[in-house]
Amino acid sequence: MALSLLSQLSPPSHYFSYPSNDAATKFSSPDFESIGNEKSPGIISHEYVDKLGETTNNLIFGYLDNKKGTKFTREQIRMAVVEHVNSQKNEGRELQHTARIQTGKAAVNYWIDMLVTNGSFNKQHSKPVLFWRSW
């Protein structure tokens, strides 16, 4: 009986405001317009960013995955994330989206090290230390 009552209840529609999986809806939605636009300078565009959201770790992974084989310093990676956030702000992206992206040295270094530890990135011990994705 309790199960049948629960199945009749439904939360208000505003609880589910995620874009649909329909490709036409996805790219006409303002939330996805600037992310998937390859022509926007400074925007990190990647399949995982589109699917999982703009978070520091997704942006770092997407940036190096888009440029497989290219070696970057920690500072270059951090500046790519900062540039992404600044580009989003310049395009009028809502603060609630950009505020979730941590651009500080400690946060970016943490995610770089985590991605090296789990085998996603390669690390070259040099001055400066270099990181890249090779596969």
C-alpha positions in Angstrom: 0.0 0.0 0.0 2.8 2.4 0.9 4.5 1.6 -2.4 1.4 2.5 -4.4 1.1 5.8 -2.6 4.7 6.7 -3.3 4.4 5.8 -7.0 1.5 8.3 -7.2 3.5 11.2 -5.7 5.8 13.1 -8.0 8.0 16.1 -7.1 7.4 19.4 -8.8 8.9 19.6 -12.3 11.5 22.3 -11.4 13.4 19.6 -9.4 14.3 18.0 -12.8 15.7 20.8 -14.9 18.5 18.9 -16.5 18.8 19.1 -20.3 17.5 16.1 -22.2 19.8 13.7 -24.1 18.3 14.8 -27.4 21.1 16.3 -29.4 19.0 19.1 -30.8 17.9 20.2 -27.3 21.4 19.8 -25.9 23.0 22.2 -28.3 20.2 24.8 -28.2 20.3 25.0 -24.4 22.2 28.0 -23.2 24.1 25.9 -20.7 25.7 23.8 -23.4 26.1 26.5 -26.1 29.4 28.0 -25.0 30.9 24.6 -23.7 30.6 22.9 -27.1 31.6 25.9 -29.1 35.1 25.1 -30.5 35.5 28.7 -31.8 35.3 30.4 -28.3 38.9 31.2 -27.3 39.9 29.9 -23.9 37.0 27.4 -23.6 38.1 23.8 -22.8 35.7 21.7 -24.9 35.7 17.9 -24.2 33.2 15.1 -24.2 33.6 14.5 -20.4 33.1 18.2 -19.7 29.9 18.1 -21.6 28.7 14.9 -19.9 30.0 15.4 -16.4 30.1 19.1 -15.9 32.6 21.9 -15.6 34.7 20.9 -12.6 38.4 21.4 -12.0 39.3 17.7 -12.6 37.2 17.4 -15.7 38.6 20.6 -17.2 42.2 19.4 -16.5 41.6 16.0 -17.9 39.8 17.4 -21.0 42.6 19.9 -21.6 45.4 17.3 -21.6 43.3 14.7 -23.4 42.6 17.2 -26.2 46.3 17.7 -26.7 47.6 14.2 -26.3 51.4 13.9 -26.4 52.0 17.6 -25.6 53.8 18.3 -22.3 52.6 21.0 -19.9 53.8 22.5 -16.7 51.5 22.8 -13.7 51.3 26.6 -14.3 50.3 26.1 -17.9 47.5 23.7 -16.9 46.3 26.0 -14.2 46.3 29.0 -16.6 44.2 27.0 -19.0 41.6 26.4 -16.3 41.7 30.1 -15.3 41.3 31.2 -18.9 38.3 28.8 -19.3 36.6 30.4 -16.2 37.4 33.9 -17.5 36.0 33.1 -20.9 32.8 31.7 -19.4 32.4 34.9 -17.3 33.0 37.1 -20.3 30.3 35.2 -22.2 27.8 35.9 -19.5 27.8 32.4 -17.9 26.0 32.4 -14.5 28.2 32.7 -11.4 26.7 29.5 -10.0 28.5 27.5 -12.8 31.9 29.2 -12.7 32.1 29.3 -8.9 32.3 25.5 -8.8 35.6 25.5 -10.7 38.6 25.9 -8.4 41.5 27.7 -10.1 43.9 28.0 -7.2 47.4 26.4 -7.2 46.6 23.9 -4.5 43.4 22.6 -6.1 44.9 22.3 -9.6 48.0 20.6 -8.2 45.9 18.2 -6.2 43.9 17.1 -9.3 47.1 16.9 -11.5 48.7 14.6 -8.9 45.5 12.5 -8.5 45.4 12.0 -12.3 49.1 11.0 -12.3 48.4 8.6 -9.4 45.5 6.9 -11.2 47.5 6.5 -14.4 45.6 9.1 -16.5 48.6 11.3 -17.0 52.4 10.8 -17.4 54.9 12.8 -15.3 58.4 13.8 -16.3 60.6 14.7 -13.3 62.4 17.7 -14.6 62.6 21.4 -13.9 59.8 22.3 -14.3 57.9 19.0 -13.9 55.9 18.2 -17.0 52.6 16.3 -17.5 50.9 14.8 -20.5 48.4 12.3 -21.7 49.7 9.8 -24.2 46.8 7.5 -25.0 
